[in-house]
Amino acid sequence: MSDKSLPFSFPITDMVNHPPHYNQHGVECIDAIKATTGDNFKDYLKGNIMKYLWRFDYKGKPIEDLQKARWYLDKLIDEVYEPEYKLTTSELDPDKELDRLRGRKSSAD
Protein backbone atom coordinates (compact mmCIF):
# COMPACT_ATOMS: atom_id res chain seq x y z
CA MET A 1 0.00 0.00 0.00
CA SER A 2 1.38 3.40 -0.88
CA ASP A 3 0.28 7.02 -1.03
CA LYS A 4 -0.12 8.01 -4.71
CA SER A 5 0.34 11.71 -3.90
CA LEU A 6 3.98 11.18 -2.86
CA PRO A 7 6.79 10.78 -5.40
CA PHE A 8 7.99 7.78 -3.41
CA SER A 9 6.33 5.08 -1.34
CA PHE A 10 7.03 3.36 1.92
CA PRO A 11 6.29 -0.35 2.16
CA ILE A 12 3.72 -1.22 4.81
CA THR A 13 5.10 -3.91 7.11
CA ASP A 14 2.65 -6.25 8.82
CA MET A 15 4.23 -6.59 12.25
CA VAL A 16 1.54 -9.02 13.45
CA ASN A 17 1.10 -11.59 10.68
CA HIS A 18 4.43 -11.40 8.83
CA PRO A 19 7.11 -9.43 10.65
CA PRO A 20 10.17 -9.40 8.38
CA HIS A 21 12.56 -10.29 11.20
CA TYR A 22 10.81 -13.69 11.52
CA ASN A 23 11.42 -14.73 7.92
CA GLN A 24 14.95 -15.56 6.91
CA HIS A 25 15.87 -17.18 3.60
CA GLY A 26 12.22 -17.89 2.82
CA VAL A 27 11.55 -19.82 6.05
CA GLU A 28 9.01 -18.48 8.52
CA CYS A 29 10.22 -18.81 12.10
CA ILE A 30 6.86 -20.26 13.23
CA ASP A 31 7.24 -23.11 10.72
CA ALA A 32 10.74 -23.91 11.98
CA ILE A 33 9.50 -23.88 15.58
CA LYS A 34 6.62 -26.21 14.72
CA ALA A 35 9.01 -28.60 13.00
CA THR A 36 11.36 -28.70 15.99
CA THR A 37 8.82 -28.80 18.82
CA GLY A 38 6.57 -31.54 17.43
CA ASP A 39 3.88 -32.43 19.95
CA ASN A 40 4.90 -29.51 22.18
CA PHE A 41 3.98 -26.91 19.55
CA LYS A 42 0.57 -26.33 21.16
CA ASP A 43 2.30 -25.54 24.47
CA TYR A 44 4.54 -23.06 22.67
CA LEU A 45 1.45 -21.36 21.22
CA LYS A 46 -0.26 -21.23 24.63
CA GLY A 47 2.84 -19.65 26.15
CA ASN A 48 2.88 -16.91 23.52
CA ILE A 49 -0.82 -16.23 23.99
CA MET A 50 -0.18 -15.75 27.71
CA LYS A 51 2.88 -13.57 27.07
CA TYR A 52 1.05 -11.12 24.82
CA LEU A 53 -2.02 -10.97 27.08
CA TRP A 54 0.23 -10.43 30.09
CA ARG A 55 2.20 -7.55 28.62
CA PHE A 56 -0.29 -5.67 26.44
CA ASP A 57 -0.84 -2.94 29.04
CA TYR A 58 2.86 -2.34 29.62
CA LYS A 59 4.81 -2.24 26.34
CA GLY A 60 3.26 0.78 24.64
CA LYS A 61 1.50 -1.03 21.78
CA PRO A 62 -1.54 -2.65 23.40
CA ILE A 63 -3.52 -3.23 20.19
CA GLU A 64 -0.55 -4.84 18.45
CA ASP A 65 0.07 -7.14 21.43
CA LEU A 66 -3.60 -8.15 21.55
CA GLN A 67 -3.54 -8.82 17.80
CA LYS A 68 -0.45 -11.00 18.32
CA ALA A 69 -2.23 -12.91 21.10
CA ARG A 70 -5.16 -13.46 18.72
CA TRP A 71 -2.74 -14.58 15.97
CA TYR A 72 -1.31 -17.26 18.26
CA LEU A 73 -4.80 -18.24 19.42
CA ASP A 74 -5.87 -18.66 15.78
CA LYS A 75 -2.79 -20.85 15.21
CA LEU A 76 -3.74 -22.94 18.25
CA ILE A 77 -7.30 -23.33 16.95
CA ASP A 78 -5.86 -24.42 13.61
CA GLU A 79 -3.70 -27.01 15.40
CA VAL A 80 -6.53 -28.60 17.39
CA TYR A 81 -9.17 -28.34 14.67
CA GLU A 82 -10.28 -31.72 13.43
CA PRO A 83 -13.31 -31.82 11.18
CA GLU A 84 -16.17 -33.63 12.85
CA TYR A 85 -17.12 -34.98 9.48
CA LYS A 86 -15.43 -35.14 6.13
CA LEU A 87 -16.83 -33.03 3.35
CA THR A 88 -15.60 -32.38 -0.13
CA THR A 89 -14.05 -29.01 -0.92
CA SER A 90 -17.16 -28.00 -2.84
CA GLU A 91 -19.30 -28.58 0.26
CA LEU A 92 -17.19 -26.64 2.78
CA ASP A 93 -14.86 -23.69 2.54
CA PRO A 94 -12.09 -24.46 5.08
CA ASP A 95 -11.41 -20.76 5.68
CA LYS A 96 -15.07 -20.09 6.47
CA GLU A 97 -15.15 -23.11 8.76
CA LEU A 98 -12.06 -21.92 10.65
CA ASP A 99 -13.55 -18.41 10.92
CA ARG A 100 -16.67 -20.00 12.40
CA LEU A 101 -14.61 -21.95 14.92
CA ARG A 102 -12.65 -18.81 15.79
CA GLY A 103 -15.95 -17.03 16.51
CA ARG A 104 -15.73 -14.69 13.54
CA LYS A 105 -18.35 -13.94 10.95
CA SER A 106 -17.32 -14.62 7.40
CA SER A 107 -17.29 -11.76 4.93
CA ALA A 108 -20.12 -13.46 2.98
CA ASP A 109 -22.46 -13.34 6.02
C-alpha positions as CSV (number, residue, x, y, z in Angstrom):
1,M,0.0,0.0,0.0
2,S,1.4,3.4,-0.9
3,D,0.3,7.0,-1.0
4,K,-0.1,8.0,-4.7
5,S,0.3,11.7,-3.9
6,L,4.0,11.2,-2.9
7,P,6.8,10.8,-5.4
8,F,8.0,7.8,-3.4
9,S,6.3,5.1,-1.3
10,F,7.0,3.4,1.9
11,P,6.3,-0.3,2.2
12,I,3.7,-1.2,4.8
13,T,5.1,-3.9,7.1
14,D,2.7,-6.3,8.8
15,M,4.2,-6.6,12.3
16,V,1.5,-9.0,13.5
17,N,1.1,-11.6,10.7
18,H,4.4,-11.4,8.8
19,P,7.1,-9.4,10.6
20,P,10.2,-9.4,8.4
21,H,12.6,-10.3,11.2
22,Y,10.8,-13.7,11.5
23,N,11.4,-14.7,7.9
24,Q,15.0,-15.6,6.9
25,H,15.9,-17.2,3.6
26,G,12.2,-17.9,2.8
27,V,11.5,-19.8,6.1
28,E,9.0,-18.5,8.5
29,C,10.2,-18.8,12.1
30,I,6.9,-20.3,13.2
31,D,7.2,-23.1,10.7
32,A,10.7,-23.9,12.0
33,I,9.5,-23.9,15.6
34,K,6.6,-26.2,14.7
35,A,9.0,-28.6,13.0
36,T,11.4,-28.7,16.0
37,T,8.8,-28.8,18.8
38,G,6.6,-31.5,17.4
39,D,3.9,-32.4,19.9
40,N,4.9,-29.5,22.2
41,F,4.0,-26.9,19.6
42,K,0.6,-26.3,21.2
43,D,2.3,-25.5,24.5
44,Y,4.5,-23.1,22.7
45,L,1.4,-21.4,21.2
46,K,-0.3,-21.2,24.6
47,G,2.8,-19.6,26.1
48,N,2.9,-16.9,23.5
49,I,-0.8,-16.2,24.0
50,M,-0.2,-15.8,27.7
51,K,2.9,-13.6,27.1
52,Y,1.0,-11.1,24.8
53,L,-2.0,-11.0,27.1
54,W,0.2,-10.4,30.1
55,R,2.2,-7.5,28.6
56,F,-0.3,-5.7,26.4
57,D,-0.8,-2.9,29.0
58,Y,2.9,-2.3,29.6
59,K,4.8,-2.2,26.3
60,G,3.3,0.8,24.6
61,K,1.5,-1.0,21.8
62,P,-1.5,-2.7,23.4
63,I,-3.5,-3.2,20.2
64,E,-0.5,-4.8,18.4
65,D,0.1,-7.1,21.4
66,L,-3.6,-8.1,21.6
67,Q,-3.5,-8.8,17.8
68,K,-0.5,-11.0,18.3
69,A,-2.2,-12.9,21.1
70,R,-5.2,-13.5,18.7
71,W,-2.7,-14.6,16.0
72,Y,-1.3,-17.3,18.3
73,L,-4.8,-18.2,19.4
74,D,-5.9,-18.7,15.8
75,K,-2.8,-20.8,15.2
76,L,-3.7,-22.9,18.2
77,I,-7.3,-23.3,17.0
78,D,-5.9,-24.4,13.6
79,E,-3.7,-27.0,15.4
80,V,-6.5,-28.6,17.4
81,Y,-9.2,-28.3,14.7
82,E,-10.3,-31.7,13.4
83,P,-13.3,-31.8,11.2
84,E,-16.2,-33.6,12.9
85,Y,-17.1,-35.0,9.5
86,K,-15.4,-35.1,6.1
87,L,-16.8,-33.0,3.4
88,T,-15.6,-32.4,-0.1
89,T,-14.1,-29.0,-0.9
90,S,-17.2,-28.0,-2.8
91,E,-19.3,-28.6,0.3
92,L,-17.2,-26.6,2.8
93,D,-14.9,-23.7,2.5
94,P,-12.1,-24.5,5.1
95,D,-11.4,-20.8,5.7
96,K,-15.1,-20.1,6.5
97,E,-15.1,-23.1,8.8
98,L,-12.1,-21.9,10.7
99,D,-13.5,-18.4,10.9
100,R,-16.7,-20.0,12.4
101,L,-14.6,-21.9,14.9
102,R,-12.7,-18.8,15.8
103,G,-15.9,-17.0,16.5
104,R,-15.7,-14.7,13.5
105,K,-18.4,-13.9,11.0
106,S,-17.3,-14.6,7.4
107,S,-17.3,-11.8,4.9
108,A,-20.1,-13.5,3.0
109,D,-22.5,-13.3,6.0
